[in-house]
Amino acid sequence: MKTMMALAILAATATAQDPARDEAVRKLNTLKVSVDFDQVKLQDAMDYLRDVSGLNVVVTPSAQLKEGDGVLTLRAKDLSVKSVLKLMLHGRGLAATWRDGALVVLPSEELGTATTMRIYDVRSHLLKLPDHPGPKVELVGTGSGNGLIGPQFDLSEPRVVMEPDFLVELVKANTGGRSWESNPGASIDLADGRLVVTQSAAVHAEVDAFLRRMAAYR
């Protein structure tokens, strides 16, 4: 299940900002391969998949350690690379995710800490501090027909101001739970109206949804 989730996350997070990831997702979904593995070590199987697909596949040391001396047997014809990869990793406690320009195979328990960087345009949430004068008072006709004039007060509230530091803390407080502190790869910064977030795919989905909700209530 985690293997399928990881591959689904990889497809869902592909964006035009990362052409290499877009190309990897395209190959995973469309490229057909045939394999005939008979008691083959995982690293050797991945080497073959890398050669026939052109994908940059990396097996982490922790995945190799978890696999140990295990071997796999798999025969398949004209299956997508995505399907072959799922069959290779199924039941082995391993998953695949996109990281640093490569398709990385790692233990499933490490999947939750795998991070990517995304940039969110939050300029619409940030406003310059307005002046806060007292109520605006104008002299207008009373409408009584006697020529008298009276005061009219404009008590409309100023637009809500969102300070940059407050926005960052607001996002952290409403997304990601404790991962902002517990995940060593997680970070969030604001520069020039752009929120630069390094987080797991799941938390990125939370950040995106939260910012959309904020925009809906402006």
N, C-alpha and C positions, 0 to 999 in steps of 0.2 A: 504493500500500500504506500509506504513512504517513497519507494522508487518511482511509482506512478505519479505521486504528488510532486516529487522533485522535477520530473520531466514536464509535468503540466505547468509548474511554476516557471520553468525555463521558457516555455512557449509563451506564457502569458506576459512575461516581463520583457520580451523582445521589443525594442524601440528603434526608431530611425537614428537615435543618438549613438547607437552602437552597431555599425554595419557588420562587424565580425559576428556579433551575437545573432543578428538577423540571418546571416548566411548559415550559421550553425543550426538554427531552428529550421530553416528551409531544408537543409540536408537531412536532418533528423526525420522530418515528416515525409519527404518526397523521394529521397534516394533509396533504391532497392539494392539489397546485397544478399548473397548466399554464403552460408558458413557451414563448415563441417569440422567441428571440434570434437576430438576424442581424447579424453583425459588430458586436457590442455590447461596449463596454468593461466590464471586470470591475466597476468601481465602480458603473456604471449598472445592471448586472445584479444586484448586491448590493442596490442601492437598491430595485429592483423586488421582490426576494425579501423584503426587510424590510417593504415596504408590504403585500404580500399575506399574509404569515405573522404579522405582528405581532411577530416576533422582533427583538431588539436586535442587529443584525449590524454589526460594525465591521471595516473593512479597515485594517490597520496601515500606516503610511507605508512600512515596509520591504517589505510585500507589494505596495504600489502601485509602488514603485521596481523590484522584481523583475519585475513584470508589464510595466512600461514602456508602450509604445504597443500592446501586444497586445490583440486582440479575440477574442471567442468567438462561436460559432454553436451553438445548442442548441434543439431543438424537442422538447417532451415534454408528455404529457397525463396528468393525474390520477396523478402520481407523488408519493410522500412528499417532504417538504421535505428529508429526509436524503438521499434518492436523487438529487434534483436538485442538492443542494450537492456531493455526491460527483462527479457528472458535470461540474459547473462547475469543480471544482478539479483533477480528474484530469489528470495529465500536465503540470501547470503549476508543479510544485514548491511548491505551497501546501497548507496544512492548516487545519483549524478546531479551536478548543478553547474551553472556557469560562473566562473570566477577568474578574474584577471586575464581575460582573453582566451580561456581554454575550457573545455568540457572536463570537469574534475570529478573523479570517482573517489568517494570518501565514505567512512562509516555513517550509517543512517543517523546515529545520535549526534553527529557533528553538523547535520544539515541545518538545524535550527540556528546555528551560529554563523553560517556562511553569509557573507554580506556583499552587497553591491552598492554603488553610489548613484544616486539620482538627484537631479536639480529641479526644484519646484519654484515656479515664478509666483511670488507672493506680493508683488508690488501693489496689487489692488487691495491688499489687506493693511497696507501701511500708509498712513496719512501724515502729512506734516502737522505739527502742533499748531492749531489755530489760536488767534487771540481770544481771550475770554472777557470781553467788555460786559458791563452791566446790561440789563434789559434795554432794548432799543425803544426809545420814546419818540413818537411823532405827534404833531398837532394836526388834528383832522376835524372836519366839520361834524357837529353832533347830530345833524340830520333833523333837528327840531324846527328848522325854518326861522329861528330867531337870530341867525348869524353867529351864534356862539361856537367856539371851537373847544375841543377837549383833547386830553392825552389818549394815545393808543399805545399799548405796550406789546412788544413782540417778545414773547417768552419761549419761542421755539428753541429746543435744545441743540447744541452744536453736534456735528457728526462725531461718532465714536472714534477715538484715537487709539491706535494699536502701536505701542512701542515695540521696536525690534526684539529687545530682550524678553519682553512679555510674551510675544508671539512664539518665540522659541520654547519658553517654559510651558506655554499653553499646549503646544504640540506634544512635548514630552509627557505632560501630565495626562493626556488623553489618548496616547498611543503607546504601544510597546511594553507596557507594564514595567517590570524591573530590568528588561533587557538593555535599557540605556546604560545601566550601571554594570550588569553582569556580563554582557557581551563585549569582550575587549575590542572588537572591530567596529562597534557602533559609535557614531558621532553625529552631531547636528550643529550646523553653523549657518549664520545669515550674513550675506554680503551683497550689497548693491541690489537689494530687493529679491535676491534668490536664496532659497533655503536649500542648503547642500546637506543631504542626508545620506549617511552610510549605514545601512541596516539590512536585516534579512528581508526576503521577498514578502513574507507575511506582514511584517511591520510596515513596509513600504505601502502595502495595500491599505493598512489602517491610516497612515499619514495622508494618502491621497483621498480617502473617503472623508476624513476629518476636515481637510481643507475645502472639499466640495460642500460639506455641510455649512461651514463658516461662510462660504460665498453665497449660499442660498438665503442666509439670514441678514445679509448686508442691506 
